[in-house]
Amino acid sequence: MSSSTDTTMTEKEKFLRDVNKAYAEGDEKFFMDHITDDICWTVVGEKDIAGKAEFKEVLDQMKEMPEVEIQVENVFVANNNGIVEGVIISRNRLGQKKHFGFCDIYKFTEGKEFKIFAITSYVIDISRHMQYRERC
C-alpha cells in the first residue's frame, strides 16, 4: 500500500522498498552506495549506529544471522522523509519462526540522488500475537 493518491509508485517509495529488499538479501553494496558517511541509525531501545564504518560492521554481523523475510505493508513519503512499516520473519537459534513488527523512519539528503543520513527503527516481537492479529 502506498500513500500516493495515484496508482503509480513514486521514486522514493520504490527506493524504500529496494532498501528493505537489500536488507533482507544482505546487499552491503546497495547500502554503502545509498547512505551518507555520517549516517546515524537509531534502533530504539537497542543501540545507535554512527557512521558508515559502524553501519558496515552491523551489516557484516547480520550475515551471520539466519535469513529474514521482510513483508512491507506500508510506505509513506513526504518531502525528504519516508516511513516503512511491515513485518520481519526470521528464525531463532532453535529454528522457531519469529515475527517482528517494524516501523523505520528515514531521512534523505537534499538532491536528485537518494542518500539516507538518518534511520530510526522501532522493532517489537509480535510472534506470540500473530494468531490474534486481524486486519482492520
KOLKEVEX-60997 format. One record per residue: residue in one letter; x, y, z of N, C-alpha, C in turn. Coordinates in pm, whole numbers, padded with zeros to 5 digits, always signed. Atoms other than C-alpha are relative to their C-alpha. Example, Ala and Ser with C-alpha at 12.3 -4.5 7.8 and 13.67 -1.06 7.14 Angstrom:
KOLKEVEX-60997
A+00089-00119+00000+01230-00450+00780+00090+00120+00000;S-00082-00119-00006+01367-00106+00714-00077+00109+00073;
//
This chain:
KOLKEVEX-60997
M+00084-00117+00000+00000+00000+00000+00088+00123+00000;S-00079-00121+00016+00125+00345-00082-00081+00120+00046;S+00068-00121-00041+00047+00690+00047-00040+00085-00119;S+00024-00075+00122+00031+00816-00308-00148-00009-00039;T+00141+00003+00038-00315+00916-00432-00021-00068-00135;D+00015+00072+00126-00248+00775-00777+00059-00141+00017;T-00041+00139-00013-00160+00415-00851+00148-00021-00030;T-00142+00016+00028+00200+00479-00955+00082+00020+00126;M-00088-00009-00114+00475+00433-00704+00103+00110-00027;T-00100-00105+00019+00697+00737-00653+00139-00061+00004;E-00139+00047-00003+01072+00705-00695+00047-00028+00141;K-00042+00020-00139+01125+00743-00320-00066-00123+00061;E+00067+00121-00050+00864+00476-00241+00070-00125-00053;K-00071+00114+00059+01036+00237-00482+00136-00017+00067;F-00130+00005-00065+01372+00327-00330-00010-00062+00139;L+00014+00055-00135+01247+00248+00023-00034-00149-00004;R+00025+00145+00016+01114-00089-00096+00131-00071-00036;D-00130+00056+00036+01457-00152-00252+00092-00008+00123;V-00078+00002-00124+01619-00062+00083-00034-00125+00081;N+00041+00116-00079+01416-00332+00257+00037-00130-00069;K-00044+00119+00076+01491-00583-00019+00150-00021+00023;A-00146+00009-00023+01864-00505+00021+00029-00049+00141;Y-00016+00044-00139+01832-00552+00397-00023-00152+00010;A+00034+00143-00005+01666-00894+00353+00105-00085-00071;E-00098+00075+00079+01927-01000+00096+00144+00022+00047;G-00135-00029-00047+02225-00862+00288+00086+00069-00104;D-00068-00068+00110+02318-00639-00006+00078+00121+00054;E-00085-00103-00060+02602-00442+00153+00032+00113-00097;K-00035-00102+00100+02695-00261-00169-00113+00102-00017;F+00113-00092+00013+02345-00115-00202+00003+00103+00113;F-00001-00092-00114+02368+00033+00147+00118+00096-00007;M-00118-00087+00004+02720+00165+00107-00015+00109-00107;D+00024-00097+00108+02610+00339-00216-00109+00101+00034;H+00118-00083-00024+02297+00492-00060-00009+00056+00142;I-00001-00065-00131+02400+00614+00286+00112+00104+00001;T-00103-00102-00013+02599+00919+00387+00110-00050+00093;D-00112+00039-00086+02937+00893+00559-00034+00015+00148;D+00034-00025-00140+02782+01029+00879-00138-00055+00038;I+00130+00064-00027+02472+00802+00877-00017-00022+00151;C+00034+00029-00140+02300+00772+01214-00122-00090+00000;W+00110+00097-00006+02083+00463+01269-00029-00028+00146;T+00043+00024-00137+01893+00451+01596-00100-00114+00000;V+00094+00109-00022+01734+00120+01687-00051+00023+00142;V+00054-00044-00128+01506+00236+01967+00002-00114+00101;G-00010+00100-00106+01574+00052+02291+00120-00091-00013;E-00116+00085+00023+01885-00110+02148+00128+00082+00000;K-00126-00072+00012+02172+00099+02020-00005+00099-00115;D-00017-00093+00111+02282+00378+01790+00120-00046-00082;I-00109+00033+00092+02495+00302+01486+00039+00132-00066;A-00043-00131+00048+02703+00606+01390+00111-00015-00103;G-00101-00001+00105+02892+00644+01064-00005-00123-00089;K+00001+00105+00103+02943+00433+00754+00077-00125+00045;A-00081+00116-00043+03214+00211+00910-00077-00087+00100;E+00077+00076-00099+02994+00112+01205-00122-00065-00065;F+00113+00056+00074+02698+00061+00971+00044-00127-00072;K-00054+00116+00070+02913-00177+00765+00025-00116+00097;E-00021+00104-00101+03009-00368+01083-00130-00071+00034;V+00130+00059-00030+02641-00421+01161-00046-00088-00115;L+00036+00083+00116+02577-00545+00807+00080-00129-00003;D-00084+00121-00005+02871-00787+00843-00051-00097+00106;Q+00054+00085-00106+02725-00918+01171-00131-00067-00043;M+00129+00054+00045+02387-00967+01004+00019-00120-00092;K-00027+00114+00089+02547-01208+00756+00007-00131+00078;E-00011+00119-00085+02599-01448+01048-00136-00047+00052;M+00132+00030-00054+02229-01442+01137-00083-00076-00103;P+00087+00071+00095+01953-01658+00986-00064+00096-00099;E+00063-00077+00106+01792-01538+00666-00132+00059+00050;V+00126-00064-00037+01500-01297+00703-00086+00024-00123;E+00095-00040+00103+01189-01227+00501-00063+00128+00050;I+00062-00127-00039+01050-00874+00504-00126+00020-00083;Q+00126-00030+00065+00688-00804+00427-00029+00148+00025;V+00028-00143-00010+00649-00433+00359-00151+00019-00016;E+00144-00020+00005+00293-00330+00438-00038+00141-00045;N+00030-00139+00035+00301+00049+00401+00128+00078-00021;V-00109-00093+00024+00536+00310+00259-00063+00139-00012;F+00047-00138+00004+00477+00679+00323+00119+00090-00028;V-00108-00092+00034+00685+00959+00173-00054+00143+00007;A+00032-00143-00003+00677+01331+00247+00131+00076-00003;N-00122-00080+00016+00948+01566+00122+00123-00090+00008;N-00123+00080-00014+01282+01422+00239-00008-00099+00115;N+00021+00099-00105+01132+01176+00486-00080-00117-00056;G+00077+00117+00040+00999+00825+00443-00022-00090+00120;I+00032+00095-00106+00831+00571+00668-00037-00132-00066;V+00033+00134+00048+00819+00197+00606-00047-00080+00120;E+00058+00082-00106+00601-00033+00813-00019-00141-00054;G+00019+00135+00046+00586-00410+00798+00035-00104+00105;V-00031+00114-00086+00680-00748+00941+00127-00068-00050;I-00121+00077+00029+01016-00923+00955-00024-00141+00052;I+00015+00141-00042+01002-01303+00965+00138-00064-00005;S-00129+00068-00007+01309-01492+01080-00015-00124+00087;R+00001+00118-00089+01404-01799+01279+00103+00023+00109;N-00097-00010-00108+01570-01815+01617+00098-00116-00008;R-00104+00106+00004+01862-02044+01701-00057-00141+00009;L+00064+00131-00009+01618-02329+01771-00081-00032-00126;G+00072+00021+00125+01468-02290+01424-00147+00040+00005;Q+00140-00042-00012+01139-02147+01553-00020+00131-00074;K+00032-00121+00073+00972-01884+01337-00030+00114+00096;K+00022-00121-00080+00976-01533+01483-00052+00110-00091;H+00058-00113+00073+00772-01233+01370+00027+00128+00078;F-00028-00129-00061+00875-00874+01439-00071+00108-00080;G+00059-00116+00064+00664-00571+01362+00104+00111-00001;F-00098-00108+00004+00874-00278+01247-00058+00125-00064;C+00028-00129+00062+00847+00087+01159+00134+00072-00008;D-00126-00070+00024+01150+00258+01005-00030+00139-00054;I+00014-00137+00045+01170+00633+00964+00133+00042-00063;Y-00120-00035+00076+01418+00751+00700+00004+00151-00025;K-00021-00140+00038+01564+01098+00638+00103+00000-00113;F-00084-00006+00119+01717+01175+00299+00070+00134-00009;T-00066-00126+00032+01968+01435+00189-00079+00068-00112;E+00060-00075+00111+01851+01706-00050+00069-00041-00129;G-00063+00027+00129+01912+01645-00419-00066-00113-00076;K+00058+00101+00088+01840+01407-00703+00031-00142+00046;E-00041+00133-00042+02035+01111-00569-00050-00026+00142;F+00052+00033-00132+01872+00936-00274+00113-00053+00088;K-00098+00041-00101+02114+00917+00019-00068+00010+00135;I+00061+00002-00133+01997+00821+00366+00103+00052+00100;F-00093-00047-00103+02152+01019+00651-00049-00033+00141;A+00049+00039-00133+01929+00901+00938-00111-00104-00014;I+00105+00102-00008+01717+00598+01023-00034-00016+00148;T+00045+00036-00134+01509+00544+01335-00088-00122-00018;S+00072+00126+00014+01383+00187+01374-00068-00038+00132;Y+00077+00054-00112+01112+00062+01607-00032-00144-00037;V+00018+00142+00029+01102-00318+01625-00054-00069+00125;I+00053+00075-00114+00885-00536+01850-00032-00143-00042;D+00029+00141+00023+00846-00913+01877-00152-00018+00009;I+00145+00022+00002+00488-00994+01774-00033-00148-00019;S+00018+00143+00025+00534-01371+01747-00116-00059+00078;R+00108+00056-00083+00300-01451+02036-00136+00050-00042;H+00128-00063+00031+00033-01224+01896-00046-00024-00143;M+00035+00019+00141+00031-01336+01532-00134-00071-00016;Q+00125+00074+00016-00258-01577+01590-00123+00086+00026;Y+00112-00088-00030-00475-01292+01718-00007+00120-00092;R-00010-00118+00085-00374-01041+01456-00111-00002-00106;E+00104-00014+00102-00662-00922+01243+00025+00127-00077;R-00012-00118+00084-00668-00678+00960-00119+00091+00022;C+00109-00100-00014-00869-00359+01006-00033+00056-00136;
//
